[in-house]
Each structure stands twice: as C-alpha cells, then as structure tokens.
Amino acid sequence: MRKLTALTSFLFAGLLLIQSPLSFAAKHAVVLQYQHISDRTPPSKSASEREFLSHLRYLETNGFNVWPLEKIVDRLKRKQTIPDKTVAITFDHAYISVYDTALKHLSARKMPFTVFVAAAPIMKEHPLYMSWQQLREVQKAGGTIGSMGITSSNLAKGLPDERPEQRQTRIAKEIDLNQAALQKFLGVSPKLFAYEEGQADEIARKVIRSKGLAAFGLHQGPVSRYTSTDYLPRFTATGSASNVNNLSVKLTSLPLPVRKVKAQPTILAADNKRPQAQVELLSGSYQLSGLRCKNGDGLPVSTYTSSEEGKRPVFMMQSKLGEKVGPIEYTCLAPHDKSTRFYWFSHTWILPNQKGYW
C-alpha cells in the first residue's frame, strides 16, 4: 500500500515520544515489514543498514519485546494476553540483502524474525534472492519461514475472463505448490502467509481461511483481537517510513476497538472513486473527538462521528476528492485520553480502471 508519510508528518512532526507511566493491558502487537536491507535497491522498498540498525537499537533501548510472529498469532487466536510493546519483524520475498546484511544483526541480538518466501525465483536461482541453503541458515539463526505463494502473484487480481471459482482454484494451487516446495527444501509447512503488495479481496481471503492460514497485508495498524486473521495489518518500515522518529509512533500504536465495519466490497466499481465505510466501535480510552483520517496520499478523509447515549460510537469516513486507480487505504488515528499514544485503524479497497485492471 502507498505510505502515509504525510499523515505521520501532519500529526507528529517534532514529536518526542514520551514513555507513558500508564500500564496497558495488551492483547495486541506491532508487526514490521521489510523487503531489502540495502542502499543499492529501490528506495521505496528498502531500508539501509544504518536505518535498520537504528530500528533494532530503538527496540533494545526502549523496552520492546521482540517475539516470533507465530507466537503472536497463536496468542491472538487463543485470546491470550500479549505484553505491551510487543513487536515482530518480517521480511517479504527472501531477498539476498536480508541474508547479507540483516541476518548478522538479528542473530547477534537473538531477535526472532520471519521471512516470507515464494519458491519459484529461488528454484530458478535468481541472484536477487536467497538460496535454499541460505534459507536453512536463516532457520538456524532463529528465523521462521512464511509463504507468499509459489510465484508471489497478486492474489487480488483475476485473469482475463476468469470466473470466481476458477480464481479460487488457481489461488489454492498457488498456495499448495509453495507449501510443497517449502516442505521439500526447508522441512516446513508454514501457517503464516503474506499477500503480494499487501492486496487481497474477498475471494483470496476465503481461500486463505480454507487453508487455515494467518495472512498479512500492508495496511497500517497493530494486530489485535479486532483484526481478522485472514488479513492482518503490518507497518512498512522501508522507504520514507524507515525514519526511526516516524517509526517510534507506530511502534507504540494501540488498536482502535472496532466492532463492525460496513463498506463496499474490496474491488470497487470503476466509477466509485469516493468509497465510504461506517465503523462501529466498542468503548475504550480513545478520544473520538480527536479522530483524524487520511488516505494513502496523506490527504484528509471526511469523518462524521456519532456518539449517542445508549448506543455504540460510530464514525463514517469518505474521501473528499476522487481516489486514483489502484489500492486505496484510509487510515485513522484517535488520541488516547491519558497518554501520548494513538489508536490506529485502517480500511482498504482497490479501484480498477474501466477494463478492470490497476
């Protein structure tokens, strides 16, 4: 998804994060997503070694718990407590820079992490990706393996004239073939999945559920009991989001207690450039009057709040201007009523062109 740099800058420019003395009973965690750890790869998908090290040092010096991602997911499924300020580190695509640069720093700190793997480029011995032997070394160093499907294709996109049931079959095959390759070469059958480009629609999510997988997108916010395990959020920590000062705000994010969302299907009609969502909340320590929402370009999204006595709080959000073709993300933040921390919530759609593509 497109980064919300302007959102972070608008709300948090010059903010020095103050550690709150309050104790938060937590059933949530933050998941960070990286791709390349290098200054020689596409900037939007990369964090330099210096930036990555600054992230690890920030976690070390500010009391964060770095947990294996599967442990977090298991706790969420069992509705068990997770310590406040718990973080997981993930990498998509198994790029060689993760092995060359990130592995030594994670291993030295004994920090667990997850690498999401698509087997096809590794079987082709593409130089941009790790080899099977290198991935086995990752496992020995404390890394766990997740899946992205055999080719890491975008599961939200259909093929020309492909019927929904045909796409379901194709997605299932994509997943099964990758699971078989990971079992053969790495001895694992992952229960964790990452969507390519963070994009998923109702059909892809249905297949994920049928496979018993927990799957991650790239929409922003902490994972919690309020987020669906077939489409869990992550914070991208590369590109403009790699600045540790911006990242610090996300690392202490709290989940907005969302009870229900009413919205159009993920794949919008081509002329629906101003999608809307109605969000019903449970009670909590958020200040609804301070709620602010933005789209992926950092532009304000209109919000209409209702908090009638005897009824659950509700807010409606809709873009002020027409959105562009491609992924759409509305991200909302509401301040905590007794600390400097913020509650986060994101909702996503995809706007195709008149031919159904993006």
Number of C-alpha atoms within 10 A of each C-alpha: 17 17 23 22 15 17 22 19 13 11 11 14 12 10 13 11 14 9 12 11 8 8 7 11 10 16 22 29 30 28 28 23 22 23 26 29 27 22 14 11 14 12 15 16 19 25 27 21 18 11 19 23 16 16 19 18 13 17 18 13 8 11 12 17 17 21 18 20 22 19 12 24 21 12 16 21 13 10 13 14 13 19 15 19 20 23 25 22 24 25 22 24 25 27 22 21 22 23 19 13 16 19 19 14 14 18 16 9 11 13 19 19 26 24 28 24 30 29 27 16 19 20 13 10 13 13 11 14 23 23 21 16 11 15 23 17 14 23 17 11 18 16 24 22 26 29 28 28 27 23 16 23 15 17 23 21 17 17 10 9 7 11 10 12 10 13 19 20 11 17 22 17 14 19 21 17 17 23 24 16 18 22 13 11 14 15 13 15 17 20 16 24 25 30 25 21 17 21 23 27 17 14 16 22 22 13 19 23 14 10 13 12 18 23 25 25 23 26 27 28 28 31 25 26 18 18 20 14 22 24 26 25 27 24 22 26 28 24 19 16 21 21 16 19 19 20 19 17 17 25 23 21 24 29 24 26 21 17 15 13 15 11 16 14 13 20 20 17 16 15 13 14 20 17 24 20 17 18 20 20 19 13 12 12 14 21 15 20 11 11 18 19 22 25 25 21 17 20 16 20 20 16 19 11 16 14 13 9 7 6 11 13 18 20 18 18 24 21 19 16 12 12 19 15 16 16 20 23 24 27 24 24 27 22 21 19 14 12 13 16 22 21 23 22 24 19 20 26 21 26 24 21 15 11 8 14 15 13
